[in-house]
């Protein structure tokens, strides 16, 4: 991991750092006995990505009686996602 901050007493700190600086998103579900469905994408999560995860990755792993709890992410609030 590259440091993002540093100190140079009495002078301006200038340095370069390598990296592509892109967003990698991981979406996962957790069960009492461990993780059940994971998805990793290059880029941010939006409603379309979340709906694809639910429909193609999460739903096939659900068993009768399973409970799905969502947080307040905007992609979770769309009526199609529920």
C-alpha positions as CSV (number, residue, x, y, z in Angstrom):
1,X,0.0,0.0,0.0
2,X,1.3,3.4,-0.9
3,X,1.3,6.1,1.7
4,X,-1.0,9.0,0.9
5,X,0.5,11.5,3.4
6,X,3.9,12.4,4.6
7,X,5.9,15.1,6.3
8,X,8.7,17.4,5.2
9,X,9.6,19.9,7.9
10,X,10.0,23.4,6.4
11,X,9.3,22.5,2.8
12,X,6.5,21.3,0.6
13,X,6.3,17.5,0.2
14,X,6.1,16.4,-3.4
15,X,6.1,12.7,-4.4
16,X,4.6,10.4,-6.9
17,X,2.9,7.1,-6.2
18,X,2.1,4.3,-8.6
19,X,-1.3,2.9,-9.1
20,X,-4.3,2.9,-11.3
21,X,-6.6,4.3,-8.7
22,X,-9.8,2.7,-9.8
23,X,-12.8,1.5,-7.7
24,X,-13.2,-2.2,-7.0
25,X,-16.5,-3.1,-5.4
26,X,-17.2,-6.3,-3.5
27,X,-20.8,-7.4,-2.7
28,X,-21.3,-10.3,-0.4
29,X,-23.8,-12.1,1.8
30,X,-23.0,-13.7,5.1
31,X,-24.6,-16.7,6.8
32,X,-24.2,-18.1,10.2
33,X,-22.0,-20.9,8.7
34,X,-20.0,-18.5,6.5
35,X,-20.2,-16.5,3.3
36,X,-22.6,-17.7,0.6
37,X,-22.6,-15.4,-2.4
38,X,-19.9,-13.0,-3.5
39,X,-19.5,-10.6,-6.5
40,X,-16.5,-8.4,-7.3
41,X,-16.6,-5.8,-10.1
42,X,-14.3,-3.0,-11.3
43,X,-16.2,0.2,-10.7
44,X,-18.9,1.5,-8.4
45,X,-22.2,-0.2,-7.5
46,X,-25.4,1.1,-8.9
47,X,-29.0,-0.2,-9.0
48,X,-28.3,-2.3,-12.2
49,X,-25.3,-4.0,-10.7
50,X,-27.1,-4.7,-7.4
51,X,-30.1,-6.1,-9.1
52,X,-27.9,-8.4,-11.2
53,X,-26.2,-9.6,-8.0
54,X,-29.5,-10.3,-6.3
55,X,-31.0,-12.1,-9.3
56,X,-28.1,-14.0,-10.6
57,X,-25.9,-14.6,-7.5
58,X,-27.8,-14.3,-4.3
59,X,-31.3,-15.7,-5.0
60,X,-29.9,-19.1,-6.3
61,X,-28.1,-19.6,-2.9
62,X,-31.1,-18.8,-0.7
63,X,-32.9,-21.5,1.2
64,X,-36.5,-21.5,2.5
65,X,-36.7,-19.4,5.7
66,X,-33.6,-17.3,4.9
67,X,-33.8,-13.6,5.8
68,X,-32.1,-10.9,3.7
69,X,-31.3,-7.6,5.5
70,X,-30.2,-4.6,3.5
71,X,-28.6,-1.3,4.6
72,X,-29.3,2.2,3.4
73,X,-27.4,2.2,0.1
74,X,-29.4,3.9,-2.6
75,X,-29.3,0.8,-4.9
76,X,-31.1,-1.1,-2.1
77,X,-34.0,1.3,-1.9
78,X,-35.3,1.0,-5.5
79,X,-38.6,-0.8,-5.6
80,X,-37.3,-3.3,-8.2
81,X,-34.5,-4.4,-5.7
82,X,-37.0,-5.4,-3.1
